Amino acid sequence: MKWLRKLLLPFSMLYAGIMIIRNALYNWNWLRSKSYDIALVSVGNLSMGGTGKSPMIEYLVSLLKKDQRVAVLSRGYKRKTKGFREVLEESTVAQVGDEPLQIKRKFPMVQVAVCEDRQFGIERLKDFADVILLDDAFQHRKVNPSISILLTSFDRLYVNDWVVPMGNLREPRAGAKRADIVVVTKCPEELSASAMETIKNRLKLQPYQHVFFSKIGYDQEIKSSTESHPLSFLKDKSFTLVTGIAHPTPLVAFLKQQGLTFLHKSFGDHHNFTANEIMGLAQEKYLLTTEKDFMRLQPSLGNNGLFYLPISTDFLNLGKNQFDEIIRSSLGLD
Protein backbone atom coordinates (compact mmCIF):
# COMPACT_ATOMS: atom_id res chain seq x y z
CA MET A 1 0.00 0.00 0.00
CA LYS A 2 3.03 2.30 0.32
CA TRP A 3 3.13 2.80 -3.44
CA LEU A 4 -0.52 3.87 -3.42
CA ARG A 5 0.14 6.39 -0.66
CA LYS A 6 3.01 7.81 -2.69
CA LEU A 7 0.70 8.20 -5.68
CA LEU A 8 -1.80 10.11 -3.53
CA LEU A 9 0.82 12.36 -1.93
CA PRO A 10 0.65 15.14 -4.59
CA PHE A 11 -3.14 15.36 -4.21
CA SER A 12 -2.83 15.53 -0.43
CA MET A 13 -0.19 18.25 -0.71
CA LEU A 14 -2.44 20.24 -3.03
CA TYR A 15 -5.41 19.90 -0.68
CA ALA A 16 -3.25 20.76 2.34
CA GLY A 17 -2.00 23.88 0.55
CA ILE A 18 -5.56 25.02 -0.16
CA MET A 19 -6.56 24.54 3.47
CA ILE A 20 -3.44 26.34 4.73
CA ILE A 21 -4.27 29.35 2.54
CA ARG A 22 -7.93 29.30 3.66
CA ASN A 23 -7.00 29.20 7.34
CA ALA A 24 -4.40 31.93 6.85
CA LEU A 25 -7.02 34.20 5.30
CA TYR A 26 -9.19 33.76 8.39
CA ASN A 27 -6.24 34.20 10.75
CA TRP A 28 -5.30 37.46 8.99
CA ASN A 29 -8.96 38.62 9.04
CA TRP A 30 -9.11 38.80 5.26
CA LEU A 31 -11.99 36.39 5.66
CA ARG A 32 -14.21 37.22 8.61
CA SER A 33 -15.32 35.01 11.49
CA LYS A 34 -18.49 36.31 13.09
CA SER A 35 -18.77 36.56 16.88
CA TYR A 36 -22.05 36.44 18.81
CA ASP A 37 -23.26 37.61 22.19
CA ILE A 38 -24.60 34.14 22.89
CA ALA A 39 -22.28 31.41 24.20
CA LEU A 40 -21.16 29.01 21.45
CA VAL A 41 -19.39 25.70 22.08
CA SER A 42 -17.81 24.08 19.03
CA VAL A 43 -17.19 20.32 19.02
CA GLY A 44 -15.27 18.81 16.13
CA ASN A 45 -12.22 17.00 14.88
CA LEU A 46 -9.49 17.10 12.26
CA SER A 47 -10.26 13.61 10.97
CA MET A 48 -13.10 12.44 8.75
CA GLY A 49 -15.04 10.96 11.67
CA GLY A 50 -15.18 8.32 14.35
CA THR A 51 -13.91 10.39 17.27
CA GLY A 52 -17.07 10.40 19.41
CA LYS A 53 -18.64 13.78 18.70
CA SER A 54 -22.20 12.70 19.51
CA PRO A 55 -21.38 11.33 23.00
CA MET A 56 -19.49 14.57 23.71
CA ILE A 57 -22.43 16.70 22.59
CA GLU A 58 -24.71 14.64 24.83
CA TYR A 59 -22.28 15.03 27.73
CA LEU A 60 -22.32 18.82 27.28
CA VAL A 61 -26.11 18.88 27.07
CA SER A 62 -26.33 16.99 30.37
CA LEU A 63 -23.78 19.34 31.94
CA LEU A 64 -25.42 22.59 30.88
CA LYS A 65 -29.16 21.92 30.65
CA LYS A 66 -29.71 22.10 34.41
CA ASP A 67 -29.42 25.88 34.54
CA GLN A 68 -29.16 26.99 30.90
CA ARG A 69 -31.38 26.93 27.86
CA VAL A 70 -29.32 24.68 25.58
CA ALA A 71 -29.69 24.30 21.83
CA VAL A 72 -27.80 21.99 19.47
CA LEU A 73 -27.01 22.97 15.89
CA SER A 74 -25.83 20.36 13.39
CA ARG A 75 -25.57 20.26 9.62
CA GLY A 76 -27.60 17.02 9.63
CA TYR A 77 -25.14 14.86 7.72
CA LYS A 78 -26.73 12.77 4.91
CA ARG A 79 -30.20 14.22 5.40
CA LYS A 80 -32.37 14.61 2.30
CA THR A 81 -33.49 18.17 3.09
CA LYS A 82 -31.83 21.57 2.77
CA GLY A 83 -31.77 24.75 4.82
CA PHE A 84 -32.77 25.33 8.43
CA ARG A 85 -35.00 22.70 10.00
CA GLU A 86 -36.01 22.21 13.62
CA VAL A 87 -35.62 18.63 14.79
CA LEU A 88 -38.77 17.18 16.34
CA GLU A 89 -39.22 13.85 18.09
CA GLU A 90 -41.37 12.71 15.18
CA SER A 91 -38.82 13.82 12.55
CA THR A 92 -37.23 11.20 10.31
CA VAL A 93 -33.58 10.48 9.59
CA ALA A 94 -34.14 11.53 5.98
CA GLN A 95 -35.37 14.93 7.17
CA VAL A 96 -32.76 15.75 9.82
CA GLY A 97 -30.03 13.06 9.97
CA ASP A 98 -29.50 10.27 12.48
CA GLU A 99 -27.41 11.98 15.17
CA PRO A 100 -29.58 15.13 15.57
CA LEU A 101 -32.65 12.90 15.85
CA GLN A 102 -30.88 10.75 18.44
CA ILE A 103 -30.06 13.83 20.54
CA LYS A 104 -33.60 15.21 20.30
CA ARG A 105 -35.22 11.96 21.41
CA LYS A 106 -32.77 11.62 24.29
CA PHE A 107 -33.28 15.25 25.39
CA PRO A 108 -36.82 16.22 24.30
CA MET A 109 -36.74 19.59 26.12
CA VAL A 110 -33.57 20.71 24.28
CA GLN A 111 -34.00 22.57 21.01
CA VAL A 112 -32.15 20.79 18.20
CA ALA A 113 -31.85 22.11 14.66
CA VAL A 114 -30.01 21.33 11.44
CA CYS A 115 -28.65 23.87 8.99
CA GLU A 116 -25.66 23.74 6.67
CA ASP A 117 -25.23 27.53 7.09
CA ARG A 118 -24.05 27.86 10.71
CA GLN A 119 -24.50 31.63 10.82
CA PHE A 120 -28.10 31.39 9.65
CA GLY A 121 -28.76 28.57 12.10
CA ILE A 122 -27.36 30.56 15.02
CA GLU A 123 -29.51 33.56 14.07
CA ARG A 124 -32.60 31.35 14.18
CA LEU A 125 -31.71 29.83 17.56
CA LYS A 126 -30.05 32.62 19.52
CA ASP A 127 -33.27 34.15 20.93
CA PHE A 128 -34.36 30.80 22.35
CA ALA A 129 -31.14 29.59 23.97
CA ASP A 130 -28.40 30.67 26.35
CA VAL A 131 -25.84 28.23 24.92
CA ILE A 132 -25.64 26.71 21.43
CA LEU A 133 -23.61 23.55 20.93
CA LEU A 134 -22.17 23.45 17.41
CA ASP A 135 -21.81 19.83 16.30
CA ASP A 136 -18.95 19.04 13.89
CA ALA A 137 -18.03 22.71 13.52
CA PHE A 138 -14.24 22.80 13.89
CA GLN A 139 -13.69 23.64 10.19
CA HIS A 140 -16.53 26.20 10.05
CA ARG A 141 -14.38 29.30 10.33
CA LYS A 142 -17.26 31.70 9.57
CA VAL A 143 -18.29 31.42 13.23
CA ASN A 144 -16.08 32.38 16.17
CA PRO A 145 -17.02 30.07 19.08
CA SER A 146 -16.72 30.95 22.76
CA ILE A 147 -14.78 27.72 23.27
CA SER A 148 -13.60 25.08 20.83
CA ILE A 149 -13.25 21.38 21.69
CA LEU A 150 -11.16 19.18 19.40
CA LEU A 151 -11.54 15.39 19.62
CA THR A 152 -8.92 12.89 18.50
CA SER A 153 -9.19 9.13 18.87
CA PHE A 154 -6.56 7.33 20.97
CA ASP A 155 -5.76 4.84 18.20
CA ARG A 156 -5.87 7.47 15.43
CA LEU A 157 -4.19 10.57 16.83
CA TYR A 158 -4.17 13.42 14.33
CA VAL A 159 -0.38 13.75 14.74
CA ASN A 160 -0.04 10.30 13.14
CA ASP A 161 -2.25 11.12 10.16
CA TRP A 162 -2.15 13.08 6.93
CA VAL A 163 -4.74 15.03 4.97
CA VAL A 164 -7.06 13.35 2.47
CA PRO A 165 -6.83 11.50 0.18
CA MET A 166 -3.57 10.01 1.50
CA GLY A 167 -4.85 10.14 5.07
CA ASN A 168 -8.06 10.98 6.92
CA LEU A 169 -7.53 14.60 8.01
CA ARG A 170 -9.81 17.37 6.78
CA GLU A 171 -7.04 19.94 7.24
CA PRO A 172 -3.35 19.93 8.26
CA ARG A 173 -2.41 19.13 11.85
CA ALA A 174 -1.54 22.77 12.54
CA GLY A 175 -5.28 23.49 12.65
CA ALA A 176 -5.32 21.91 16.11
CA LYS A 177 -3.87 25.16 17.48
CA ARG A 178 -7.35 26.72 17.22
CA ALA A 179 -8.68 24.37 19.91
CA ASP A 180 -9.05 25.49 23.51
CA ILE A 181 -9.51 21.90 24.67
CA VAL A 182 -8.20 18.68 23.14
CA VAL A 183 -9.87 15.44 24.24
CA VAL A 184 -8.20 12.13 23.42
CA THR A 185 -11.20 9.84 23.10
CA LYS A 186 -11.74 6.06 23.10
CA CYS A 187 -8.81 5.46 25.45
CA PRO A 188 -8.23 2.08 27.11
CA GLU A 189 -9.79 1.67 30.53
CA GLU A 190 -6.40 1.52 32.27
CA LEU A 191 -4.32 4.20 30.58
CA SER A 192 -1.24 4.92 32.69
CA ALA A 193 -0.11 8.40 33.68
CA SER A 194 3.13 7.87 31.77
CA ALA A 195 1.20 6.95 28.60
CA MET A 196 -0.90 10.09 28.98
CA GLU A 197 2.25 12.17 29.34
CA THR A 198 3.73 10.59 26.22
CA ILE A 199 0.60 11.48 24.23
CA LYS A 200 0.64 15.05 25.56
CA ASN A 201 4.21 15.45 24.38
CA ARG A 202 3.39 14.05 20.95
CA LEU A 203 0.45 16.42 20.54
CA LYS A 204 2.74 19.42 21.15
CA LEU A 205 -0.04 21.50 22.63
CA GLN A 206 0.15 25.24 23.12
CA PRO A 207 0.36 26.75 26.65
CA TYR A 208 -3.26 27.93 26.43
CA GLN A 209 -4.61 24.47 25.54
CA HIS A 210 -6.02 21.90 27.96
CA VAL A 211 -5.90 18.17 27.29
CA PHE A 212 -8.18 15.47 28.67
CA PHE A 213 -8.51 11.73 28.18
CA SER A 214 -11.81 9.89 27.90
CA LYS A 215 -13.14 6.43 27.21
CA ILE A 216 -16.36 5.04 25.85
CA GLY A 217 -18.78 4.23 28.64
CA TYR A 218 -21.03 1.33 27.63
CA ASP A 219 -24.42 0.99 29.28
CA GLN A 220 -25.30 -2.25 31.05
CA GLU A 221 -28.75 -2.25 29.47
CA ILE A 222 -29.87 -2.68 25.87
CA LYS A 223 -32.91 -0.68 24.83
CA SER A 224 -35.59 -0.35 22.21
CA SER A 225 -38.32 2.26 21.93
CA THR A 226 -40.57 0.20 24.18
CA GLU A 227 -38.44 -1.96 26.48
CA SER A 228 -35.03 -2.49 28.03
CA HIS A 229 -33.10 -5.52 29.28
CA PRO A 230 -29.79 -6.15 31.04
CA LEU A 231 -26.97 -6.71 28.57
CA SER A 232 -26.78 -10.25 29.92
CA PHE A 233 -30.16 -10.84 28.24
CA LEU A 234 -28.18 -11.65 25.09
CA LYS A 235 -25.76 -14.07 26.73
CA ASP A 236 -27.58 -17.25 25.80
CA LYS A 237 -29.04 -15.92 22.56
CA SER A 238 -27.88 -15.91 18.98
CA PHE A 239 -27.89 -12.33 17.73
CA THR A 240 -26.44 -10.12 15.04
CA LEU A 241 -24.54 -6.91 15.69
CA VAL A 242 -25.24 -4.30 13.02
CA THR A 243 -22.96 -1.25 12.84
CA GLY A 244 -22.95 1.70 10.47
CA ILE A 245 -20.20 3.65 12.23
CA ALA A 246 -16.66 4.61 11.28
CA HIS A 247 -14.79 2.46 13.81
CA PRO A 248 -16.81 -0.40 15.36
CA THR A 249 -13.77 -2.23 16.77
CA PRO A 250 -14.12 -0.95 20.38
CA LEU A 251 -17.79 -1.98 20.49
CA VAL A 252 -17.00 -5.45 19.12
CA ALA A 253 -14.21 -5.88 21.67
CA PHE A 254 -16.47 -4.78 24.54
CA LEU A 255 -19.22 -7.23 23.63
CA LYS A 256 -16.72 -10.09 23.37
CA GLN A 257 -15.35 -9.16 26.79
CA GLN A 258 -18.90 -9.64 28.11
CA GLY A 259 -18.81 -13.23 26.89
CA LEU A 260 -21.30 -12.64 24.08
CA THR A 261 -21.23 -14.58 20.83
CA PHE A 262 -22.61 -12.89 17.73
CA LEU A 263 -22.41 -12.33 14.00
CA HIS A 264 -21.18 -8.85 13.06
CA LYS A 265 -22.49 -7.08 9.96
CA SER A 266 -20.47 -3.91 9.42
CA PHE A 267 -21.49 -1.07 7.11
CA GLY A 268 -19.99 2.34 6.34
CA ASP A 269 -20.51 5.37 8.58
CA HIS A 270 -24.09 6.76 8.40
CA HIS A 271 -24.99 3.93 6.02
CA ASN A 272 -28.37 4.20 4.32
CA PHE A 273 -29.75 0.68 4.48
CA THR A 274 -31.24 -0.63 1.25
CA ALA A 275 -34.53 -2.47 1.00
CA ASN A 276 -32.69 -5.75 0.42
CA GLU A 277 -30.48 -5.17 3.47
CA ILE A 278 -33.53 -4.41 5.61
CA MET A 279 -35.23 -7.54 4.31
CA GLY A 280 -32.23 -9.63 5.28
CA LEU A 281 -31.97 -8.09 8.76
CA ALA A 282 -35.69 -8.64 9.31
CA GLN A 283 -35.04 -12.39 9.25
CA GLU A 284 -32.90 -12.17 12.39
CA LYS A 285 -34.58 -12.87 15.73
CA TYR A 286 -32.38 -10.47 17.69
CA LEU A 287 -30.43 -7.49 16.41
CA LEU A 288 -28.14 -5.24 18.44
CA THR A 289 -26.98 -1.93 17.00
CA THR A 290 -25.67 1.50 17.93
CA GLU A 291 -28.02 4.27 18.95
CA LYS A 292 -27.61 6.27 15.75
CA ASP A 293 -28.05 3.12 13.62
CA PHE A 294 -31.23 2.42 15.61
CA MET A 295 -32.58 5.77 14.39
CA ARG A 296 -32.28 4.50 10.81
CA LEU A 297 -33.30 0.89 11.33
CA GLN A 298 -36.23 1.17 13.73
CA PRO A 299 -38.74 2.76 11.29
CA SER A 300 -38.30 -0.23 8.97
CA LEU A 301 -37.74 -3.04 11.47
CA GLY A 302 -39.91 -1.91 14.38
CA ASN A 303 -39.08 -2.79 17.98
CA ASN A 304 -39.48 -6.55 17.90
CA GLY A 305 -36.00 -7.94 18.55
CA LEU A 306 -34.15 -4.73 17.64
CA PHE A 307 -32.09 -3.15 20.43
CA TYR A 308 -29.33 -0.58 20.80
CA LEU A 309 -26.56 -0.20 23.36
CA PRO A 310 -26.26 3.38 24.68
CA ILE A 311 -22.77 4.83 25.13
CA SER A 312 -21.39 7.87 26.94
CA THR A 313 -18.23 9.93 27.35
CA ASP A 314 -16.39 9.01 30.56
CA PHE A 315 -13.31 11.00 31.57
CA LEU A 316 -10.16 9.32 32.88
CA ASN A 317 -7.75 10.36 35.60
CA LEU A 318 -10.33 12.44 37.54
CA GLY A 319 -10.59 14.80 34.58
CA LYS A 320 -14.36 15.26 34.69
CA ASN A 321 -14.48 17.98 37.35
CA GLN A 322 -11.73 20.03 35.73
CA PHE A 323 -13.32 19.69 32.29
CA ASP A 324 -16.70 20.77 33.66
CA GLU A 325 -15.15 23.73 35.44
CA ILE A 326 -13.34 24.96 32.31
CA ILE A 327 -16.50 24.70 30.22
CA ARG A 328 -18.67 26.54 32.72
CA SER A 329 -16.12 29.26 33.50
CA SER A 330 -15.40 29.91 29.82
CA LEU A 331 -19.12 30.48 29.30
CA GLY A 332 -19.37 32.75 32.36
CA LEU A 333 -21.51 30.29 34.29
CA ASP A 334 -19.49 30.18 37.54
C-alpha positions in Angstrom: 0.0 0.0 0.0 3.0 2.3 0.3 3.1 2.8 -3.4 -0.5 3.9 -3.4 0.1 6.4 -0.7 3.0 7.8 -2.7 0.7 8.2 -5.7 -1.8 10.1 -3.5 0.8 12.4 -1.9 0.6 15.1 -4.6 -3.1 15.4 -4.2 -2.8 15.5 -0.4 -0.2 18.2 -0.7 -2.4 20.2 -3.0 -5.4 19.9 -0.7 -3.3 20.8 2.3 -2.0 23.9 0.6 -5.6 25.0 -0.2 -6.6 24.5 3.5 -3.4 26.3 4.7 -4.3 29.3 2.5 -7.9 29.3 3.7 -7.0 29.2 7.3 -4.4 31.9 6.9 -7.0 34.2 5.3 -9.2 33.8 8.4 -6.2 34.2 10.7 -5.3 37.5 9.0 -9.0 38.6 9.0 -9.1 38.8 5.3 -12.0 36.4 5.7 -14.2 37.2 8.6 -15.3 35.0 11.5 -18.5 36.3 13.1 -18.8 36.6 16.9 -22.0 36.4 18.8 -23.3 37.6 22.2 -24.6 34.1 22.9 -22.3 31.4 24.2 -21.2 29.0 21.4 -19.4 25.7 22.1 -17.8 24.1 19.0 -17.2 20.3 19.0 -15.3 18.8 16.1 -12.2 17.0 14.9 -9.5 17.1 12.3 -10.3 13.6 11.0 -13.1 12.4 8.8 -15.0 11.0 11.7 -15.2 8.3 14.3 -13.9 10.4 17.3 -17.1 10.4 19.4 -18.6 13.8 18.7 -22.2 12.7 19.5 -21.4 11.3 23.0 -19.5 14.6 23.7 -22.4 16.7 22.6 -24.7 14.6 24.8 -22.3 15.0 27.7 -22.3 18.8 27.3 -26.1 18.9 27.1 -26.3 17.0 30.4 -23.8 19.3 31.9 -25.4 22.6 30.9 -29.2 21.9 30.6 -29.7 22.1 34.4 -29.4 25.9 34.5 -29.2 27.0 30.9 -31.4 26.9 27.9 -29.3 24.7 25.6 -29.7 24.3 21.8 -27.8 22.0 19.5 -27.0 23.0 15.9 -25.8 20.4 13.4 -25.6 20.3 9.6 -27.6 17.0 9.6 -25.1 14.9 7.7 -26.7 12.8 4.9 -30.2 14.2 5.4 -32.4 14.6 2.3 -33.5 18.2 3.1 -31.8 21.6 2.8 -31.8 24.8 4.8 -32.8 25.3 8.4 -35.0 22.7 10.0 -36.0 22.2 13.6 -35.6 18.6 14.8 -38.8 17.2 16.3 -39.2 13.9 18.1 -41.4 12.7 15.2 -38.8 13.8 12.6 -37.2 11.2 10.3 -33.6 10.5 9.6 -34.1 11.5 6.0 -35.4 14.9 7.2 -32.8 15.7 9.8 -30.0 13.1 10.0 -29.5 10.3 12.5 -27.4 12.0 15.2 -29.6 15.1 15.6 -32.7 12.9 15.9 -30.9 10.8 18.4 -30.1 13.8 20.5 -33.6 15.2 20.3 -35.2 12.0 21.4 -32.8 11.6 24.3 -33.3 15.2 25.4 -36.8 16.2 24.3 -36.7 19.6 26.1 -33.6 20.7 24.3 -34.0 22.6 21.0 -32.1 20.8 18.2 -31.9 22.1 14.7 -30.0 21.3 11.4 -28.6 23.9 9.0 -25.7 23.7 6.7 -25.2 27.5 7.1 -24.0 27.9 10.7 -24.5 31.6 10.8 -28.1 31.4 9.7 -28.8 28.6 12.1 -27.4 30.6 15.0 -29.5 33.6 14.1 -32.6 31.4 14.2 -31.7 29.8 17.6 -30.1 32.6 19.5 -33.3 34.1 20.9 -34.4 30.8 22.3 -31.1 29.6 24.0 -28.4 30.7 26.4 -25.8 28.2 24.9 -25.6 26.7 21.4 -23.6 23.6 20.9 -22.2 23.4 17.4 -21.8 19.8 16.3 -18.9 19.0 13.9 -18.0 22.7 13.5 -14.2 22.8 13.9 -13.7 23.6 10.2 -16.5 26.2 10.1 -14.4 29.3 10.3 -17.3 31.7 9.6 -18.3 31.4 13.2 -16.1 32.4 16.2 -17.0 30.1 19.1 -16.7 30.9 22.8 -14.8 27.7 23.3 -13.6 25.1 20.8 -13.2 21.4 21.7 -11.2 19.2 19.4 -11.5 15.4 19.6 -8.9 12.9 18.5 -9.2 9.1 18.9 -6.6 7.3 21.0 -5.8 4.8 18.2 -5.9 7.5 15.4 -4.2 10.6 16.8 -4.2 13.4 14.3 -0.4 13.7 14.7 0.0 10.3 13.1 -2.3 11.1 10.2 -2.2 13.1 6.9 -4.7 15.0 5.0 -7.1 13.4 2.5 -6.8 11.5 0.2 -3.6 10.0 1.5 -4.9 10.1 5.1 -8.1 11.0 6.9 -7.5 14.6 8.0 -9.8 17.4 6.8 -7.0 19.9 7.2 -3.4 19.9 8.3 -2.4 19.1 11.8 -1.5 22.8 12.5 -5.3 23.5 12.7 -5.3 21.9 16.1 -3.9 25.2 17.5 -7.4 26.7 17.2 -8.7 24.4 19.9 -9.1 25.5 23.5 -9.5 21.9 24.7 -8.2 18.7 23.1 -9.9 15.4 24.2 -8.2 12.1 23.4 -11.2 9.8 23.1 -11.7 6.1 23.1 -8.8 5.5 25.4 -8.2 2.1 27.1 -9.8 1.7 30.5 -6.4 1.5 32.3 -4.3 4.2 30.6 -1.2 4.9 32.7 -0.1 8.4 33.7 3.1 7.9 31.8 1.2 6.9 28.6 -0.9 10.1 29.0 2.2 12.2 29.3 3.7 10.6 26.2 0.6 11.5 24.2 0.6 15.1 25.6 4.2 15.5 24.4 3.4 14.1 21.0 0.4 16.4 20.5 2.7 19.4 21.1 0.0 21.5 22.6 0.1 25.2 23.1 0.4 26.8 26.6 -3.3 27.9 26.4 -4.6 24.5 25.5 -6.0 21.9 28.0 -5.9 18.2 27.3 -8.2 15.5 28.7 -8.5 11.7 28.2 -11.8 9.9 27.9 -13.1 6.4 27.2 -16.4 5.0 25.9 -18.8 4.2 28.6 -21.0 1.3 27.6 -24.4 1.0 29.3 -25.3 -2.3 31.0 -28.7 -2.2 29.5 -29.9 -2.7 25.9 -32.9 -0.7 24.8 -35.6 -0.4 22.2 -38.3 2.3 21.9 -40.6 0.2 24.2 -38.4 -2.0 26.5 -35.0 -2.5 28.0 -33.1 -5.5 29.3 -29.8 -6.1 31.0 -27.0 -6.7 28.6 -26.8 -10.3 29.9 -30.2 -10.8 28.2 -28.2 -11.6 25.1 -25.8 -14.1 26.7 -27.6 -17.3 25.8 -29.0 -15.9 22.6 -27.9 -15.9 19.0 -27.9 -12.3 17.7 -26.4 -10.1 15.0 -24.5 -6.9 15.7 -25.2 -4.3 13.0 -23.0 -1.2 12.8 -22.9 1.7 10.5 -20.2 3.6 12.2 -16.7 4.6 11.3 -14.8 2.5 13.8 -16.8 -0.4 15.4 -13.8 -2.2 16.8 -14.1 -0.9 20.4 -17.8 -2.0 20.5 -17.0 -5.4 19.1 -14.2 -5.9 21.7 -16.5 -4.8 24.5 -19.2 -7.2 23.6 -16.7 -10.1 23.4 -15.4 -9.2 26.8 -18.9 -9.6 28.1 -18.8 -13.2 26.9 -21.3 -12.6 24.1 -21.2 -14.6 20.8 -22.6 -12.9 17.7 -22.4 -12.3 14.0 -21.2 -8.9 13.1 -22.5 -7.1 10.0 -20.5 -3.9 9.4 -21.5 -1.1 7.1 -20.0 2.3 6.3 -20.5 5.4 8.6 -24.1 6.8 8.4 -25.0 3.9 6.0 -28.4 4.2 4.3 -29.7 0.7 4.5 -31.2 -0.6 1.3 -34.5 -2.5 1.0 -32.7 -5.7 0.4 -30.5 -5.2 3.5 -33.5 -4.4 5.6 -35.2 -7.5 4.3 -32.2 -9.6 5.3 -32.0 -8.1 8.8 -35.7 -8.6 9.3 -35.0 -12.4 9.2 -32.9 -12.2 12.4 -34.6 -12.9 15.7 -32.4 -10.5 17.7 -30.4 -7.5 16.4 -28.1 -5.2 18.4 -27.0 -1.9 17.0 -25.7 1.5 17.9 -28.0 4.3 19.0 -27.6 6.3 15.8 -28.1 3.1 13.6 -31.2 2.4 15.6 -32.6 5.8 14.4 -32.3 4.5 10.8 -33.3 0.9 11.3 -36.2 1.2 13.7 -38.7 2.8 11.3 -38.3 -0.2 9.0 -37.7 -3.0 11.5 -39.9 -1.9 14.4 -39.1 -2.8 18.0 -39.5 -6.6 17.9 -36.0 -7.9 18.5 -34.2 -4.7 17.6 -32.1 -3.1 20.4 -29.3 -0.6 20.8 -26.6 -0.2 23.4 -26.3 3.4 24.7 -22.8 4.8 25.1 -21.4 7.9 26.9 -18.2 9.9 27.3 -16.4 9.0 30.6 -13.3 11.0 31.6 -10.2 9.3 32.9 -7.7 10.4 35.6 -10.3 12.4 37.5 -10.6 14.8 34.6 -14.4 15.3 34.7 -14.5 18.0 37.3 -11.7 20.0 35.7 -13.3 19.7 32.3 -16.7 20.8 33.7 -15.1 23.7 35.4 -13.3 25.0 32.3 -16.5 24.7 30.2 -18.7 26.5 32.7 -16.1 29.3 33.5 -15.4 29.9 29.8 -19.1 30.5 29.3 -19.4 32.7 32.4 -21.5 30.3 34.3 -19.5 30.2 37.5 
